[in-house]
């Protein structure tokens, strides 16, 4: 990376692998706590580009752009900007709901710098290569802890996952998610479609739950998981993406989704991996996932196990609503729908203040604050599971404390503006 010019007043031009990349607003502070500027973030990604491209290079990606900083919600941009440089490739993805988008495909450090300049802090590639969009070459194991679960329990579940993978002839490569959880990446031969890969991932999750009951769960409905680690097999569904290796997450400490070797999993913690520490670590030891592309396996073992386990449990008959939607068996009430997470937490605090006698009876996993993916951004839904509250003491469903409509004003193909709910 060579600075070419200090900029014309709006940015700084860098020469990266023979390409010029402009960094706009290079002095803009992105992470106030460690004092990282936008240029610092670009330079971080260039320093770890070998590892970052191993995870995201050659794959179509959704651009998750934090144009207003980490204090505001990101917006998701599937379509690559029309004025993208010629060193950024594209691939047209066809989504499950019938739409399509031409997405960005980066292959070198210059492309990496370009997407970071757009405001992308974490990288969100699909589990397919641009050359074959129908057959994933990566199975993703997402260990997502419920509230109240500490790192030691995640470690236990990760070791069970490693054992199951080994039993079916696959090699897992662990990395922190960059938040509270852990990802295990598995390279596979690209010969199975998304439906088969998701079935394999669900089978893996069910077998982990079988071997670690109480510690791990494969239950998709959040209110049924308790204080356990959810093995999120749905991250392998078509159209899903996860933050790839070396992604910076939008947390105040500039935490990084960091590859580890298995010997580190039990002794390292996610908060120890930040931009500053990962820069030092990468310079010292390189990428622990350097061999991942040489450890390609097949799904034969997991698909055989799927046949042995039989179909996954379905909701019991009569548990759905009149419109066919699944109805929870848990005593859930909805508190609020909000545009931002701070608004969601404020609504939750307001609900707690109205029901002080109930609060001590709630377990950590009974409070559900879910980020819901909208058309281009997240919105938040707040619910409370009253399963641990005696029935006679349960507050009723009340008017929502906030009722944000993420679809209000959206224009749909062939229609005018929608009135919302």
C-alpha positions, 0 to 999 in steps of 0.5 A: 500500500502506497499513499499516492496523494493526500487527496483533493480535499475529500479523500486520500488516494492509496495505491494498492497492488497497482490500483488506485483506491480513494479513501473518502473522509480518511480522518473520520473517527469510526471507533471513538473508544480506541480512536480508529479513523476510517483510514485506520480501518482500511489500513487494518484490512490491508494488513490482514488482507491475506486472511480476510480474502481467504474468507471473503475473496471470490464470493459474492457479498452483501454490502453492510454499510455503516455510513453514519458510524457504529452508533447508527444501524447499518443498511444492507446493499445487495446490488453493487454500485454501478460505478464500481471499479474494474478490479471489482467483479460481480455475480448475479444471485437469484434469491429464494423469493424470486428476486435477483441482484448483481453483487460485488465479488472482491478478489484482491486487496484493492477490492477489499479497500474499496468495499471498506471505503463504502462503510463496510466494517464487517464482510458478509460473503455468501458460502458459494464461489462466484464461479458456481452460485448453486453449490456451496463450498462452505458449511457454517456452524454458528454457535449462538449463546442465549442470554445467561450462557458464558464462554465455557459453555460455548467451548464445551459445545464447540468441542462436541461439534468438533467431535461430531465433524470428525466422526463424519470425516470433516474438519472444522476451523474455529473463529470468534464471531466477533460478538459473543459466539463462535463460528466453525467453518467447514470446507466442502466439495461444491456438489450439493445444493443449498437444501442438502447443505442446510439438511446436513447442517441441521443434522449436525446441530441435532447430533450436537444436541443429542450428545450435549443435552442441556448445553446445546440446542437445535430448536429454531424457536428462540423462546424454547431454547432456555440457557443453552447454545443454539447451533444455528443451522439456518445460517446455511439457508440460501440467501444467508450470510455471516461475518467472515474471518477478520471482519471488524464488528460494530462494537465500541472496542472494535472487536474482530471475528478472529480465526483460532486453532483448536488449542486456543478455543478454551483459553482465549476469549472474544474480547481479547481480539480487537483491531489493535491486538489482531494486527499484532497477532497477524504480524506475529503468527499469520493466519491460523486458517491458512490450511482451510482450503486444503481440508475439503470434505464431503457431506456423505457422512452427515447425509447418512446420519440424517437418514438415521435420525429421521425427519426433524421434529415438526410443530404439533398439529393444531399449533398453527394460526388460521393463516398457517403461521406457526404459533408458539407454545410458550406464554409470550407477550410482545412489548415493542417494535422499534427502529433501533436497539437503544429504543428497544432497550428503552421500551424494555426498561419501561415495561419492567418499570410497569411490572416490577413484581414480575422482573425477579421471576424472569430468567436471562433467556426469557427476555428476547430482543431480536434484530429482524432483517428488513429490506435494507436494514435491521429493526427490533422486536422485544418480547418476554417469555412468561414461562417462569411466572405463575399463570395468575401473575402474568401480565396480559398482552398490552398495547405495544410501547413502540410500534415501528413499521419497517414497511411503511412507505415502501414501494413494491413492484407494480404498486404505489406506496404502501400504507403499512400494517 
